[in-house]
């Protein structure tokens, strides 16, 4: 797998305690400080983006969802038959 060129710089001010904690974690993973920071930052960014994408519906999807809640469609023949079978099995 090809590695993208690292041409951008990321700077952050941290406390001594934070830096020591990050160094310890990097050592435990057997990686450099910079690689560790890049790796966990990327993981956190991807997780945040995924969570946002999952929780955010498009305007049209939101409208359809709310309409279905407020005015649900009438059950079709297959749904009615399934409900009857369920009543027979459970009841």
VENJOKA-V778680 format. One record per residue. N is the residue number from 1. PSI is psi in radians with two decimals (* if undefined). OMEGA is omega in whole degrees, 0 to 359 (NA if undefined). NEAR is the number of other ideal C-beta (glycine too) atoms within 8 Angstrom. Layout:
# VENJOKA-V778680
n->N psi->PSI omega->OMEGA near->NEAR
n->N psi->PSI omega->OMEGA near->NEAR
This chain:
# VENJOKA-V778680
n->1 psi->2.28 omega->182 near->2
n->2 psi->2.49 omega->178 near->3
n->3 psi->2.31 omega->179 near->4
n->4 psi->2.51 omega->178 near->4
n->5 psi->2.36 omega->180 near->4
n->6 psi->1.64 omega->183 near->4
n->7 psi->-0.21 omega->182 near->3
n->8 psi->2.67 omega->181 near->4
n->9 psi->2.52 omega->178 near->3
n->10 psi->2.13 omega->179 near->7
n->11 psi->2.47 omega->178 near->4
n->12 psi->2.42 omega->174 near->4
n->13 psi->2.27 omega->178 near->3
n->14 psi->2.79 omega->176 near->6
n->15 psi->2.90 omega->177 near->5
n->16 psi->-0.74 omega->180 near->5
n->17 psi->-0.72 omega->179 near->6
n->18 psi->-0.73 omega->180 near->8
n->19 psi->-0.75 omega->179 near->9
n->20 psi->-0.67 omega->179 near->8
n->21 psi->-0.75 omega->179 near->8
n->22 psi->-0.73 omega->178 near->12
n->23 psi->-0.74 omega->179 near->9
n->24 psi->-0.80 omega->180 near->8
n->25 psi->-0.73 omega->179 near->10
n->26 psi->-0.76 omega->178 near->13
n->27 psi->-0.70 omega->179 near->7
n->28 psi->-0.56 omega->177 near->6
n->29 psi->-0.09 omega->179 near->7
n->30 psi->0.63 omega->181 near->4
n->31 psi->2.92 omega->178 near->7
n->32 psi->2.84 omega->178 near->6
n->33 psi->-0.87 omega->182 near->8
n->34 psi->-0.79 omega->179 near->6
n->35 psi->-0.68 omega->179 near->9
n->36 psi->-0.84 omega->181 near->13
n->37 psi->-0.77 omega->178 near->11
n->38 psi->-0.79 omega->184 near->9
n->39 psi->-0.90 omega->184 near->9
n->40 psi->-0.53 omega->177 near->9
n->41 psi->-0.75 omega->179 near->9
n->42 psi->-0.77 omega->178 near->8
n->43 psi->-0.78 omega->180 near->8
n->44 psi->-0.69 omega->179 near->8
n->45 psi->-0.79 omega->179 near->8
n->46 psi->-0.74 omega->179 near->8
n->47 psi->-0.78 omega->179 near->8
n->48 psi->-0.76 omega->180 near->8
n->49 psi->-0.79 omega->179 near->8
n->50 psi->-0.79 omega->180 near->8
n->51 psi->-0.73 omega->179 near->8
n->52 psi->-0.75 omega->181 near->8
n->53 psi->-0.65 omega->180 near->7
n->54 psi->-0.68 omega->184 near->6
n->55 psi->-0.29 omega->183 near->5
n->56 psi->2.04 omega->177 near->6
n->57 psi->2.62 omega->173 near->6
n->58 psi->2.79 omega->181 near->6
n->59 psi->-0.73 omega->179 near->6
n->60 psi->-0.77 omega->179 near->6
n->61 psi->-0.71 omega->180 near->8
n->62 psi->-0.75 omega->180 near->9
n->63 psi->-0.81 omega->180 near->8
n->64 psi->-0.74 omega->180 near->8
n->65 psi->-0.84 omega->182 near->9
n->66 psi->-0.72 omega->178 near->8
n->67 psi->-0.69 omega->179 near->8
n->68 psi->-0.61 omega->177 near->9
n->69 psi->-0.75 omega->184 near->6
n->70 psi->-0.56 omega->182 near->5
n->71 psi->1.30 omega->184 near->5
n->72 psi->2.59 omega->179 near->5
n->73 psi->2.70 omega->177 near->5
n->74 psi->2.52 omega->179 near->4
n->75 psi->2.43 omega->178 near->6
n->76 psi->3.12 omega->184 near->6
n->77 psi->-0.69 omega->181 near->5
n->78 psi->-0.71 omega->179 near->6
n->79 psi->-0.72 omega->178 near->8
n->80 psi->-0.75 omega->178 near->9
n->81 psi->-0.71 omega->179 near->8
n->82 psi->-0.70 omega->179 near->8
n->83 psi->-0.70 omega->178 near->9
n->84 psi->-0.78 omega->179 near->8
n->85 psi->-0.71 omega->180 near->8
n->86 psi->-0.77 omega->178 near->8
n->87 psi->-0.69 omega->180 near->8
n->88 psi->-0.70 omega->181 near->7
n->89 psi->-0.69 omega->184 near->6
n->90 psi->-0.73 omega->187 near->5
n->91 psi->* omega->NA near->4
